Amino acid sequence: MPTELASMSTVFHGNNLLVFGGTGIPFGENNGNDVHVCNVQYKRWNLLNCRGKKPNKIYGQAMVIINGYLYVFGGTTGYLYSTDLHRLDLTTREWTHLKPHNAPTDLPEERYRHELAHDGQRIYILGGGTSWTSYPLDKIHAYNLETNYWEEIVTRPHGKIGYPAARRCHSCVQVKDEVFVCGGYNGEIILPDLWKINLQTFQWTKLPAIMPEPAYFHCAAVTPAGCMYVHGGVVNMSGNRKRTGSLYKVWLVVPSLLELTWEKLLKTFPHVSQLSTLQLPQPGTDTHTNSAAEIDKALRAAVCDGTALTLKSKITRKNTSS
């Protein structure tokens, strides 16, 4: 497994978690440029043997996967910041250093601790910066996969509220055409806010949610159902920069009744996922075990009969496949 774990970049692809770059101890000097793959089903790590010229050993870069290609942009060696864009063919495992047709003055600014989003045709850079600056979000750079050009896109403010503050070291998740930016640091304060931008209209919207602990250098992930989890980060800049191991979640979309019921059941009966199919209550049958009786009671307390039958089927499928 990788040892350079600070400011590495990760992306989920099928059953595999791909990890690239990062820095270890001493930070900023012991950097990596390998791709490590963790199969989450079998919980096994492997080093991906790649061809071609690898990117430099960097950290603080960001990456996305589009149509079987892994794109990596930016980052720092600890001394120099980068605007390099690399692509890894996940089929042939060959690296390519992409060189856009723009003039050098039309490239995005060098940066690290930014985030990436995409719509299948363009890769969008959101924020980031250097140790002395953070880049604004009123305009964002987009790499056009078809033309091999960087473009600058002017976004739309949220009414009188305006645009999100410039930031680096924030988190970012994407749900379809909407990208959610959370927290970060603007060079002066730790930001607690949550914004979203629509990749079709480029409209910014400030959401009413506020981070329980404003943080930067944190991470975030979103479930297929649209629930975002935020973990860790720096929450205090004074002294030794206090870090947290807290885990929070927030729904970015309106959850389905089935999802709400599943959450209620797990809260009432947290060990349900560890039970075998035979221990679960079956639709239309009596409950014969204590476990089944407790689950059935929880289900009846949570939802109506129709949703309960659907949920029981979901539990059964989950245990059958595990």
N, C-alpha and C positions, 0 to 999 in steps of 0.2 A: 504494500500500500504506500501511498505518497507520504513523504516526510515534510515537504514544503507546503504547509497547510494555511499559512497566513496569507490572506488576499489572493487565494487561488480562485479559479472560476469553475463552476460546475453547470452541467446541463443534463437533463433526464432524456434518455432516448430508448424507447421500448422498455425492456427490463434492466437497462444498464444506466448507471450513473457515470458520466464522463467527467474527469477532473483534469484540469490543465494548469500548469504554471504554479505560482505561489512562492512564498519565501519561508525559510526556516531560520533557526538560530545559527549565527547572528543575523537578525532581521535586516533585510536589504542587501545582504552579501551572499547568503546561501540560497540562491534562487533556482527554480526548476523550469524545464521546458518539455517535459514528458507528458504523455497522455496516459492516465491510469483509468482503468475501467472496473467498476464494481457491479457485479451481477446481483441485484437486490433479491432475486428469488433464491439463489444459492448462497448468497453472502460471501462471495469470493472476489478477491482483487486480482487483477492482471495488468501487466504493463503492455500497452499497445505498441507493437513494433511498427514504426513508420518509415517511409522512404522520403526522399527529397530533403531539401534544406529546412530544418526546423526553425521556428521563430527564436529570437533571442531568449535567454533565461530571464523571465520577467515575472512581475506580480502586479495585481491591481487591474489586469485586463478584463475584458468582458467578451462573452461569446454566445452564439446562437447556432442552431441547426436548421438548415433549410434544404429540403429535397436531397437528403443524404450527404450534405456537405456541412462541415463544421467551420464557422467563420470566427476568427479571433481578431479583435481590434484593440489597439492601444496598450497601455501598461507602462511599467517603468522598470529599469534595471536597478533602481536605488540611487542612480546618479543622473540618468537621462530618461526623459519621458518620450513616448512614442506615438506616431500616427500610423504605424504599420498595420496593414490588413493582410492576414493570412487565411488560407482556406485548406482544410484537410478533407480529402475524399475518403469517406468512411468505408467505401467498398474496396478501393485499391490501397488505402492507407498512405496516400502520397500527399505531402505538403506542397503548396504553391504560394509563393509570395505575390500577391496581387498588386499591380501598379496602375492605379486609376489614371485616366487621360488628363486630369486636371493639371493646371499650372501649379507649381509649389505654393503659390500664394492663395490658392483656392482650396487647399486641403483643410480639414478640421484642425483645430488647435491640438497640440500634444497634450495628453491627459492620462490619468489613471483613476480608478475607483468611480467609473461611469457605469451606465447600464445600457443594454441594447434591447430593441424590440424589432419586429419585422412584420410585414404583411404579405410575404411571399415574393415580392418584387423589389422591395427596398429594405435596407437595414437602417434603423434609426438610432442615433446616439442621444442619450438623455443624461445631461449633466456631466459630472466629473470635474477634474481639475488637476492641480499640482499642489505641492506643499504650501504654496503662497497664494493660490487663487482658486476660485470656484466658477464654473461657467454657467451662464444664464440659460433659461428655458423658453424665452420668448421666441427664439429661433433655434431650430435643431437641424443638424446635418443628417443627410440620408444618402446611403450608397445605393445606386441603381445597379442591380445585378445584370440587367440586360445591356446597358450602355457603358458600364464600367466608369461611370462618372459620380463624383460626389455632388450633391445638390444641397442647397440651403432652403429650408422651408420656414415660412413665417407662420407661427401659430396664432390662435385666437384666444384673447383673455376671457376670464370669467367675470363678465360685467364690470362693476366698479371694484371688485376685489383685485382684478388684474391677473398677473402671472405668478406661478410658483417662484419662490426665492431661488436664486442660484444655489447650487449645492453639489457636494461630492460625498462619497461614502454613504449613499442612501441605498435603499432597496427598491426593487422593481419586479412586478409580476404582470403577466398579460392574460387577459380573458377575451378570446376572440379578437375583436378590433379595438378593444379598450386596454390601455396600459395604465397601471397604478403605481405611483411613485410615493414612497413613504419615508419620512424622516430624513436624516442626513445632517451635514454640517456646511455652513456657508462661510466659514472663516472667522466667525465671531460667536455664533450661538449654535446649540444643538436644536435642530428643527423637529417639532412634534407632529407635523401636519400630514395629511393624506390627500393626494390629488390624482385625477385621472385625465387622460387625454385620449380622444377618439382618433384613430389613425385614418379615418375617412374624411373627417371634417377638420381635424387638428384643433378641435375645441378643448380648452382646458376647463375642468370643473373641480372646484375645491369641495371635498366631501366633509360632512360634519364630524366624522370620527377624529379623535385625537389620541396619539400614542399614550398609553398609561405611563410609560417611561420614555421620554424623548431620547433617541439613540442615533448613533452613527457607527459605521463599521459593523452593522448588524446584517442579518440575512433574512430572506423571506421566500416562501414557496406558496403555491396555490393549488388546491385540490381540483379535480375535474368538475366538482359541483360548485366551485367558486368561493371557497373559504380560504382566506389567506392566513398563514401562520408566520409570525415574526419572532426571531430568536436572537438573543445575545446583543452584543454591541457595547459601545462606550456610552455611559450615561452621565458622566461627570468629568469636566475638563480640568478641574483643579487637582493638584497633587500628582498622584500616579495614574490619573485618568481611570476612574472606577469603571469596571466592566460588570456586566450582568449576565446571568445565565437564564433569565426569565423567558418564558414562552407565552406569547399572546396570540389570539386569533380574532379575526373580524370577517364577517360575511361581506363580500363585495357585490353580490347579487342577492336577490330575494330567494332564500332556500326553498326547496320543494317540501311539501308536507312529509314525504318519505324521509328526507334528510333530517327534518326536525324530530320526527319520531325515533329515528335511529339514535340521535343524540340523547333524547330522553331515556331511551332504553339503556344505553351505555352508562348514563349517569346513575340510573336506578339499579342496574345489574352489570357492573363493569367487567365481570369475567365471562360474559356471554360468548365472546369470540374464542374462548379457550375450550368450549364444550364441543362434544362430538354431535353429529347429526341426530343420533339416537336419543341424546339428552334434551333435544329441543322439542317443544310442543308442536304437534302437527295440526294443520287446519282440519277441523271437523272431528277431532278425536279427543278423548279424555286425557288429562295429564296424569302420569303414573309415577313420576319421580319428583323429588323436592325441587330440583333445579328447574324442571319443566313447569312445575306449578308456580314457582317464583317468577319465571319469565312470562308466563301467561298472565299473571296478575299485573306485572309491569306493563305489558302490552295493552291490557284492558284499561289501565289507568291513563295510558298515553294517548290513544287514538281510538277512532271508531273501528268497527269490525272489518270493514272493507280494506282500510289501510293496514290494519294489523295482519291480514292474510297476505298482503303484498310484502310486508316487512318480513314475515316469517319465511316467505319464499326466498327473500334476499339473504337471510341468515343461513338458510339451508344450502343455497348455492355457494356461499362463501366457505362454509365448512366442508362441503363436498370437494371443492377445488383445492383446499389447503391440505 
